[in-house]
């Protein structure tokens, strides 16, 4: 039996499925797991062995973290605009 666990960080509920390995050693992710983990066509996945388990997890790139990752700082549009104006003035004054 091949046991496949999917996860990023802590997954609140446990899902377990048995899947069949094809002749070419391909495995299909069950839709429920792909949906729960936000795995879409074309995404990269990382596989590794942990003890006697095969672990599969999504590879999150910088773009994904920008859209969905934890936010460590918040800035209002007004603050952003003020900072932009200060930086533009610095650039104009340096030439």
Buried (B, 14 or more C-beta within 10 A) or exposed (E): EEEBBBBEEEEEEEBEEEBEEEEEEEBEBBEEBBEBBEBEEEBEEEEEEEEEEEBBBBEBEEEEEEEEEEEEEEEEEEEEEEEEEEEEEEEEEEE
